[in-house]
Amino acid sequence: MKKFTSVLFVFLFFNYSYSQDSYSLTANVSDLRNSTGVVVFALYNKDGSIPDEKLKKQYRKEIVPIAKNSATVTFNNLPKGNYAVFILHDENKNGKIDKIFILPTEGVGFSNFQTINLSNRPNFSKASFQINENLTKSIKIIYK
C-alpha cells in the first residue's frame, strides 16, 4: 500500500507541476475584408525571429479557416515566457506574404501593433508580451 501511495503522490505532484507551468494563448482577428482564404497564425518566442517574411522562424504555426470575416486559434501547452503573434490573411491560400514592391497585398498584423509603416516596423521586442497565465489576444488586421 505504501508503494501505491508513493506512486500516486509522485503522479499527482508531477501532474500538478506540469499544469501550473503550461498555459494557453487564444489569438483572434476580426474585421477581415472578406471570408476568402485562410488566416495563418504564427507564434514566435525568440528575439530576432521577427520580421519573418518567409514564415520559417516561428515557434508554432496554425492555418485556420475564416468564418464571418473572423478567425480564432488556441495555442496550448505553452511554457511561461515572451511570445509574439503574426497573422496573415492568406486570401489565395499560397502560404506566403504576397507583395507589390515592398507592401503586402494581403492583410497582416502583429500583436501590440495598430499600424505598420517605415517608422513603426515590427520586431520581436515591440510585438512580444508575457505569458504566465492563460491569455486571449486580439490582433488588428492591417491592409495597405
Backbone as JSON Lines, residues from 0, in Angstrom:
{"i":0,"aa":"M","n":[0.82,-1.2,0.0],"ca":[0.0,0.0,0.0],"c":[0.87,1.26,0.0]}
{"i":1,"aa":"K","n":[1.98,1.22,0.74],"ca":[2.87,2.38,0.77],"c":[3.42,2.68,-0.62]}
{"i":2,"aa":"K","n":[3.75,1.62,-1.35],"ca":[4.3,1.8,-2.69],"c":[3.25,2.47,-3.59]}
{"i":3,"aa":"F","n":[2.02,2.02,-3.53],"ca":[0.94,2.61,-4.32],"c":[0.74,4.08,-3.96]}
{"i":4,"aa":"T","n":[0.74,4.38,-2.66],"ca":[0.57,5.76,-2.19],"c":[1.7,6.64,-2.69]}
{"i":5,"aa":"S","n":[2.93,6.11,-2.67],"ca":[4.09,6.87,-3.14],"c":[3.99,7.16,-4.63]}
{"i":6,"aa":"V","n":[3.6,6.15,-5.41],"ca":[3.45,6.33,-6.84],"c":[2.35,7.34,-7.14]}
{"i":7,"aa":"L","n":[1.25,7.24,-6.42],"ca":[0.14,8.18,-6.6],"c":[0.58,9.6,-6.27]}
{"i":8,"aa":"F","n":[1.33,9.77,-5.19],"ca":[1.81,11.09,-4.79],"c":[2.72,11.68,-5.88]}
{"i":9,"aa":"V","n":[3.65,10.86,-6.39],"ca":[4.56,11.34,-7.44],"c":[3.78,11.73,-8.69]}
{"i":10,"aa":"F","n":[2.81,10.91,-9.09],"ca":[1.99,11.22,-10.26],"c":[1.24,12.54,-10.07]}
{"i":11,"aa":"L","n":[0.61,12.71,-8.93],"ca":[-0.16,13.93,-8.68],"c":[0.74,15.15,-8.61]}
{"i":12,"aa":"F","n":[1.92,15.0,-7.99],"ca":[2.85,16.12,-7.89],"c":[3.3,16.58,-9.28]}
{"i":13,"aa":"F","n":[3.73,15.63,-10.13],"ca":[4.2,16.0,-11.46],"c":[3.06,16.51,-12.33]}
{"i":14,"aa":"N","n":[1.89,15.94,-12.2],"ca":[0.73,16.41,-12.95],"c":[0.39,17.84,-12.53]}
{"i":15,"aa":"Y","n":[0.4,18.15,-11.26],"ca":[0.13,19.49,-10.76],"c":[1.21,20.46,-11.24]}
{"i":16,"aa":"S","n":[2.47,20.06,-11.15],"ca":[3.57,20.93,-11.59],"c":[3.45,21.24,-13.07]}
{"i":17,"aa":"Y","n":[3.13,20.23,-13.85],"ca":[3.01,20.43,-15.29],"c":[1.88,21.4,-15.6]}
{"i":18,"aa":"S","n":[0.76,21.23,-14.96],"ca":[-0.39,22.08,-15.27],"c":[-0.14,23.52,-14.85]}
{"i":19,"aa":"Q","n":[0.67,23.75,-13.86],"ca":[0.96,25.1,-13.41],"c":[1.99,25.81,-14.29]}
{"i":20,"aa":"D","n":[2.77,25.05,-15.05],"ca":[3.81,25.63,-15.89],"c":[3.44,25.65,-17.36]}
{"i":21,"aa":"S","n":[2.2,25.36,-17.67],"ca":[1.75,25.28,-19.04],"c":[0.5,26.14,-19.21]}
{"i":22,"aa":"Y","n":[0.5,26.97,-20.24],"ca":[-0.58,27.92,-20.42],"c":[-1.1,27.85,-21.86]}
{"i":23,"aa":"S","n":[-2.22,28.51,-22.08],"ca":[-2.77,28.59,-23.43],"c":[-2.88,30.05,-23.85]}
{"i":24,"aa":"L","n":[-2.77,30.25,-25.14],"ca":[-2.94,31.57,-25.74],"c":[-3.99,31.44,-26.83]}
{"i":25,"aa":"T","n":[-5.05,32.2,-26.69],"ca":[-6.06,32.28,-27.74],"c":[-5.84,33.59,-28.48]}
{"i":26,"aa":"A","n":[-5.64,33.5,-29.79],"ca":[-5.44,34.69,-30.62],"c":[-6.6,34.77,-31.59]}
{"i":27,"aa":"N","n":[-7.14,35.98,-31.74],"ca":[-8.24,36.13,-32.68],"c":[-8.07,37.4,-33.5]}
{"i":28,"aa":"V","n":[-8.71,37.36,-34.66],"ca":[-8.73,38.51,-35.56],"c":[-10.15,38.64,-36.09]}
{"i":29,"aa":"S","n":[-10.61,39.86,-36.17],"ca":[-11.93,40.14,-36.76],"c":[-11.75,41.27,-37.77]}
{"i":30,"aa":"D","n":[-12.83,41.64,-38.41],"ca":[-12.8,42.72,-39.4],"c":[-11.92,42.4,-40.6]}
{"i":31,"aa":"L","n":[-11.82,41.11,-40.96],"ca":[-11.15,40.77,-42.21],"c":[-11.99,41.33,-43.36]}
{"i":32,"aa":"R","n":[-11.36,41.71,-44.45],"ca":[-12.12,42.37,-45.52],"c":[-13.05,41.41,-46.27]}
{"i":33,"aa":"N","n":[-12.84,40.11,-46.09],"ca":[-13.73,39.11,-46.67],"c":[-13.47,37.77,-45.98]}
{"i":34,"aa":"S","n":[-14.21,36.76,-46.36],"ca":[-14.02,35.42,-45.78],"c":[-13.33,34.48,-46.77]}
{"i":35,"aa":"T","n":[-12.62,35.06,-47.71],"ca":[-11.89,34.29,-48.71],"c":[-10.55,33.83,-48.13]}
{"i":36,"aa":"G","n":[-10.18,32.58,-48.41],"ca":[-8.88,32.08,-47.99],"c":[-8.86,31.59,-46.56]}
{"i":37,"aa":"V","n":[-7.7,31.76,-45.93],"ca":[-7.47,31.3,-44.56],"c":[-6.66,32.36,-43.81]}
{"i":38,"aa":"V","n":[-6.55,32.18,-42.5],"ca":[-5.67,33.04,-41.71],"c":[-4.53,32.18,-41.17]}
{"i":39,"aa":"V","n":[-3.32,32.64,-41.39],"ca":[-2.13,32.0,-40.84],"c":[-1.8,32.72,-39.54]}
{"i":40,"aa":"F","n":[-1.76,31.96,-38.44],"ca":[-1.34,32.48,-37.14],"c":[0.05,31.91,-36.87]}
{"i":41,"aa":"A","n":[1.05,32.77,-36.74],"ca":[2.41,32.33,-36.43],"c":[2.77,32.85,-35.04]}
{"i":42,"aa":"L","n":[3.24,31.96,-34.19],"ca":[3.62,32.29,-32.81],"c":[5.14,32.25,-32.71]}
{"i":43,"aa":"Y","n":[5.72,33.32,-32.18],"ca":[7.17,33.44,-32.05],"c":[7.56,33.53,-30.59]}
{"i":44,"aa":"N","n":[8.76,33.01,-30.26],"ca":[9.21,33.06,-28.87],"c":[10.69,33.41,-28.73]}
{"i":45,"aa":"K","n":[11.3,33.97,-29.79],"ca":[12.72,34.31,-29.72],"c":[12.98,35.69,-30.28]}
{"i":46,"aa":"D","n":[13.86,36.41,-29.62],"ca":[14.3,37.7,-30.12],"c":[14.97,37.49,-31.48]}
{"i":47,"aa":"G","n":[14.73,38.37,-32.42],"ca":[15.32,38.26,-33.75],"c":[14.51,37.41,-34.72]}
{"i":48,"aa":"S","n":[13.41,36.82,-34.26],"ca":[12.61,35.97,-35.15],"c":[11.64,36.76,-36.03]}
{"i":49,"aa":"I","n":[11.41,38.02,-35.67],"ca":[10.55,38.91,-36.45],"c":[11.41,40.09,-36.89]}
{"i":50,"aa":"P","n":[11.36,40.49,-38.16],"ca":[10.45,40.05,-39.22],"c":[10.83,38.68,-39.76]}
{"i":51,"aa":"D","n":[9.83,38.0,-40.33],"ca":[9.98,36.64,-40.84],"c":[9.2,36.52,-42.14]}
{"i":52,"aa":"E","n":[9.69,37.13,-43.18],"ca":[8.95,37.22,-44.44],"c":[8.69,35.87,-45.08]}
{"i":53,"aa":"K","n":[9.52,34.88,-44.83],"ca":[9.35,33.55,-45.42],"c":[8.52,32.62,-44.52]}
{"i":54,"aa":"L","n":[8.11,33.1,-43.34],"ca":[7.34,32.31,-42.37],"c":[8.04,30.99,-42.04]}
{"i":55,"aa":"K","n":[9.32,31.1,-41.64],"ca":[10.12,29.92,-41.32],"c":[10.67,29.92,-39.9]}
{"i":56,"aa":"K","n":[10.61,31.06,-39.19],"ca":[11.26,31.17,-37.88],"c":[10.3,31.01,-36.71]}
{"i":57,"aa":"Q","n":[9.04,30.68,-36.97],"ca":[8.05,30.64,-35.91],"c":[8.26,29.45,-34.98]}
{"i":58,"aa":"Y","n":[7.75,29.6,-33.77],"ca":[7.74,28.53,-32.77],"c":[6.62,27.54,-33.09]}
{"i":59,"aa":"R","n":[5.45,28.07,-33.42],"ca":[4.31,27.27,-33.85],"c":[3.52,28.05,-34.9]}
{"i":60,"aa":"K","n":[2.84,27.3,-35.75],"ca":[2.03,27.94,-36.79],"c":[0.76,27.14,-36.97]}
{"i":61,"aa":"E","n":[-0.36,27.85,-37.11],"ca":[-1.65,27.23,-37.38],"c":[-2.31,27.95,-38.54]}
{"i":62,"aa":"I","n":[-2.95,27.2,-39.41],"ca":[-3.71,27.76,-40.52],"c":[-5.18,27.48,-40.23]}
{"i":63,"aa":"V","n":[-5.97,28.56,-40.2],"ca":[-7.34,28.49,-39.68],"c":[-8.32,28.99,-40.73]}
{"i":64,"aa":"P","n":[-9.44,28.28,-40.89],"ca":[-10.47,28.79,-41.81],"c":[-11.12,30.07,-41.26]}
{"i":65,"aa":"I","n":[-11.73,30.82,-42.15],"ca":[-12.38,32.09,-41.79],"c":[-13.88,31.86,-41.73]}
{"i":66,"aa":"A","n":[-14.51,32.41,-40.71],"ca":[-15.96,32.38,-40.59],"c":[-16.45,33.79,-40.28]}
{"i":67,"aa":"K","n":[-17.32,34.3,-41.11],"ca":[-17.89,35.64,-40.91],"c":[-16.81,36.71,-40.7]}
{"i":68,"aa":"N","n":[-15.8,36.68,-41.55],"ca":[-14.72,37.67,-41.55],"c":[-13.9,37.67,-40.26]}
{"i":69,"aa":"S","n":[-13.84,36.53,-39.57],"ca":[-13.08,36.39,-38.33],"c":[-12.4,35.02,-38.27]}
{"i":70,"aa":"A","n":[-11.38,34.92,-37.45],"ca":[-10.71,33.64,-37.22],"c":[-10.1,33.63,-35.82]}
{"i":71,"aa":"T","n":[-10.04,32.44,-35.23],"ca":[-9.51,32.28,-33.87],"c":[-8.71,30.99,-33.81]}
{"i":72,"aa":"V","n":[-7.63,31.02,-33.03],"ca":[-6.83,29.83,-32.79],"c":[-6.41,29.82,-31.32]}
{"i":73,"aa":"T","n":[-6.22,28.63,-30.77],"ca":[-5.69,28.49,-29.41],"c":[-4.43,27.65,-29.46]}
{"i":74,"aa":"F","n":[-3.34,28.22,-28.96],"ca":[-2.07,27.5,-28.8],"c":[-2.04,27.0,-27.37]}
{"i":75,"aa":"N","n":[-1.96,25.69,-27.18],"ca":[-1.96,25.08,-25.86],"c":[-0.56,24.65,-25.45]}
{"i":76,"aa":"N","n":[-0.4,24.35,-24.16],"ca":[0.84,23.81,-23.6],"c":[2.05,24.71,-23.85]}
{"i":77,"aa":"L","n":[1.86,26.0,-23.6],"ca":[2.95,26.95,-23.77],"c":[3.66,27.16,-22.44]}
{"i":78,"aa":"P","n":[4.97,27.05,-22.42],"ca":[5.69,27.39,-21.19],"c":[5.66,28.89,-20.96]}
{"i":79,"aa":"K","n":[5.85,29.28,-19.71],"ca":[5.94,30.7,-19.36],"c":[7.04,31.34,-20.19]}
{"i":80,"aa":"G","n":[6.78,32.57,-20.68],"ca":[7.8,33.25,-21.46],"c":[7.23,34.38,-22.29]}
{"i":81,"aa":"N","n":[8.07,34.95,-23.12],"ca":[7.67,36.03,-24.02],"c":[7.31,35.45,-25.38]}
{"i":82,"aa":"Y","n":[6.21,35.96,-25.93],"ca":[5.71,35.49,-27.22],"c":[5.24,36.69,-28.03]}
{"i":83,"aa":"A","n":[5.18,36.49,-29.35],"ca":[4.61,37.47,-30.26],"c":[3.8,36.7,-31.3]}
{"i":84,"aa":"V","n":[2.75,37.34,-31.81],"ca":[1.88,36.72,-32.8],"c":[1.9,37.53,-34.08]}
{"i":85,"aa":"F","n":[2.01,36.84,-35.19],"ca":[1.87,37.42,-36.52],"c":[0.69,36.74,-37.18]}
{"i":86,"aa":"I","n":[-0.12,37.52,-37.91],"ca":[-1.21,36.94,-38.68],"c":[-1.11,37.38,-40.14]}
{"i":87,"aa":"L","n":[-1.55,36.5,-41.02],"ca":[-1.61,36.77,-42.44],"c":[-2.98,36.33,-42.94]}
{"i":88,"aa":"H","n":[-3.72,37.24,-43.55],"ca":[-4.96,36.87,-44.23],"c":[-4.54,36.39,-45.61]}
{"i":89,"aa":"D","n":[-4.34,35.09,-45.73],"ca":[-3.85,34.46,-46.95],"c":[-5.03,34.18,-47.88]}
{"i":90,"aa":"E","n":[-5.43,35.2,-48.59],"ca":[-6.64,35.12,-49.41],"c":[-6.53,34.09,-50.54]}
{"i":91,"aa":"N","n":[-5.34,33.9,-51.09],"ca":[-5.19,32.94,-52.19],"c":[-4.61,31.59,-51.72]}
{"i":92,"aa":"K","n":[-4.45,31.43,-50.43],"ca":[-4.0,30.16,-49.81],"c":[-2.67,29.64,-50.36]}
{"i":93,"aa":"N","n":[-1.77,30.55,-50.68],"ca":[-0.48,30.1,-51.19],"c":[0.59,30.01,-50.1]}
{"i":94,"aa":"G","n":[0.25,30.37,-48.86],"ca":[1.17,30.2,-47.74],"c":[2.3,31.2,-47.67]}
{"i":95,"aa":"K","n":[2.2,32.28,-48.41],"ca":[3.27,33.29,-48.35],"c":[2.68,34.69,-48.34]}
{"i":96,"aa":"I","n":[3.52,35.65,-47.97],"ca":[3.11,37.05,-47.93],"c":[3.29,37.62,-49.33]}
{"i":97,"aa":"D","n":[2.19,37.81,-50.03],"ca":[2.24,38.38,-51.37],"c":[2.46,39.89,-51.27]}
{"i":98,"aa":"K","n":[3.28,40.42,-52.19],"ca":[3.63,41.84,-52.14],"c":[3.62,42.46,-53.53]}
{"i":99,"aa":"I","n":[3.42,43.78,-53.52],"ca":[3.71,44.61,-54.68],"c":[4.79,45.57,-54.18]}
{"i":100,"aa":"F","n":[5.95,45.5,-54.8],"ca":[7.14,46.19,-54.32],"c":[7.43,45.7,-52.9]}
{"i":101,"aa":"I","n":[7.33,46.54,-51.89],"ca":[7.58,46.08,-50.52],"c":[6.31,45.98,-49.68]}
{"i":102,"aa":"L","n":[5.17,46.36,-50.26],"ca":[3.92,46.38,-49.5],"c":[3.13,45.09,-49.67]}
{"i":103,"aa":"P","n":[2.66,44.51,-48.56],"ca":[1.83,43.3,-48.67],"c":[0.5,43.61,-49.35]}
{"i":104,"aa":"T","n":[0.05,42.7,-50.21],"ca":[-1.24,42.87,-50.88],"c":[-2.37,42.19,-50.1]}
{"i":105,"aa":"E","n":[-2.01,41.39,-49.13],"ca":[-3.0,40.75,-48.26],"c":[-2.83,41.34,-46.87]}
{"i":106,"aa":"G","n":[-3.84,41.15,-46.02],"ca":[-3.78,41.71,-44.68],"c":[-2.77,41.01,-43.79]}
{"i":107,"aa":"V","n":[-2.09,41.81,-42.96],"ca":[-1.14,41.28,-41.99],"c":[-1.39,41.98,-40.65]}
{"i":108,"aa":"G","n":[-0.87,41.4,-39.59],"ca":[-0.98,42.02,-38.29],"c":[0.0,41.41,-37.31]}
{"i":109,"aa":"F","n":[0.36,42.18,-36.3],"ca":[1.27,41.73,-35.24],"c":[0.66,42.09,-33.9]}
{"i":110,"aa":"S","n":[0.92,41.27,-32.92],"ca":[0.5,41.62,-31.57],"c":[1.13,42.95,-31.2]}
{"i":111,"aa":"N","n":[0.38,43.77,-30.47],"ca":[0.81,45.09,-29.99],"c":[0.91,46.17,-31.08]}
{"i":112,"aa":"F","n":[0.48,45.88,-32.3],"ca":[0.58,46.86,-33.38],"c":[-0.8,47.24,-33.89]}
{"i":113,"aa":"Q","n":[-1.02,48.53,-34.03],"ca":[-2.25,49.05,-34.64],"c":[-1.97,49.53,-36.06]}
{"i":114,"aa":"T","n":[-0.74,49.91,-36.33],"ca":[-0.31,50.34,-37.66],"c":[1.09,49.82,-37.92]}
{"i":115,"aa":"I","n":[1.43,49.74,-39.18],"ca":[2.78,49.36,-39.59],"c":[3.2,50.32,-40.69]}
{"i":116,"aa":"N","n":[4.39,50.91,-40.53],"ca":[4.94,51.78,-41.57],"c":[6.45,51.81,-41.4]}
{"i":117,"aa":"L","n":[7.13,52.6,-42.21],"ca":[8.59,52.62,-42.16],"c":[9.15,53.05,-40.81]}
{"i":118,"aa":"S","n":[8.43,53.91,-40.1],"ca":[8.92,54.34,-38.79],"c":[8.37,53.47,-37.65]}
{"i":119,"aa":"N","n":[7.49,52.54,-37.97],"ca":[6.91,51.66,-36.95],"c":[6.93,50.21,-37.47]}
{"i":120,"aa":"R","n":[8.15,49.74,-37.72],"ca":[8.31,48.39,-38.26],"c":[8.33,47.37,-37.14]}
{"i":121,"aa":"P","n":[7.69,46.23,-37.35],"ca":[7.62,45.22,-36.3],"c":[8.95,44.52,-36.04]}
{"i":122,"aa":"N","n":[9.17,44.2,-34.79],"ca":[10.24,43.3,-34.39],"c":[9.76,42.55,-33.15]}
{"i":123,"aa":"F","n":[10.49,41.54,-32.73],"ca":[10.03,40.72,-31.61],"c":[9.87,41.53,-30.33]}
{"i":124,"aa":"S","n":[10.8,42.41,-30.07],"ca":[10.75,43.21,-28.84],"c":[9.47,44.03,-28.75]}
{"i":125,"aa":"K","n":[9.09,44.69,-29.84],"ca":[7.88,45.51,-29.84],"c":[6.6,44.69,-29.84]}
{"i":126,"aa":"A","n":[6.62,43.53,-30.47],"ca":[5.41,42.72,-30.63],"c":[5.19,41.73,-29.49]}
{"i":127,"aa":"S","n":[6.19,41.53,-28.65],"ca":[6.1,40.47,-27.65],"c":[5.33,40.88,-26.4]}
{"i":128,"aa":"F","n":[4.86,39.87,-25.7],"ca":[4.12,40.01,-24.44],"c":[4.41,38.79,-23.6]}
{"i":129,"aa":"Q","n":[4.21,38.91,-22.31],"ca":[4.5,37.84,-21.36],"c":[3.31,36.9,-21.21]}
{"i":130,"aa":"I","n":[3.59,35.61,-21.23],"ca":[2.57,34.61,-20.89],"c":[2.98,33.96,-19.58]}
{"i":131,"aa":"N","n":[2.17,34.16,-18.57],"ca":[2.35,33.49,-17.27],"c":[0.99,33.09,-16.7]}
{"i":132,"aa":"E","n":[-0.01,33.1,-17.58],"ca":[-1.37,32.67,-17.3],"c":[-2.05,32.44,-18.64]}
{"i":133,"aa":"N","n":[-3.21,31.78,-18.64],"ca":[-3.97,31.63,-19.87],"c":[-4.37,33.02,-20.35]}
{"i":134,"aa":"L","n":[-4.26,33.26,-21.64],"ca":[-4.39,34.61,-22.16],"c":[-5.14,34.62,-23.49]}
{"i":135,"aa":"T","n":[-5.86,35.7,-23.76],"ca":[-6.51,35.93,-25.05],"c":[-6.01,37.25,-25.61]}
{"i":136,"aa":"K","n":[-5.61,37.24,-26.88],"ca":[-5.12,38.44,-27.56],"c":[-5.9,38.66,-28.84]}
{"i":137,"aa":"S","n":[-6.34,39.88,-29.05],"ca":[-6.95,40.26,-30.33],"c":[-5.89,40.97,-31.16]}
{"i":138,"aa":"I","n":[-5.75,40.54,-32.4],"ca":[-4.74,41.11,-33.29],"c":[-5.46,41.92,-34.36]}
{"i":139,"aa":"K","n":[-5.0,43.13,-34.57],"ca":[-5.6,44.01,-35.59],"c":[-5.04,43.64,-36.96]}
{"i":140,"aa":"I","n":[-5.94,43.49,-37.91],"ca":[-5.55,43.22,-39.3],"c":[-5.31,44.55,-40.0]}
{"i":141,"aa":"I","n":[-4.24,44.61,-40.77],"ca":[-3.85,45.85,-41.46],"c":[-3.75,45.55,-42.95]}
{"i":142,"aa":"Y","n":[-4.5,46.3,-43.74],"ca":[-4.46,46.19,-45.2],"c":[-3.85,47.47,-45.76]}
{"i":143,"aa":"K","n":[-3.04,47.34,-46.77],"ca":[-2.43,48.52,-47.42],"c":[-3.19,48.84,-48.67]}
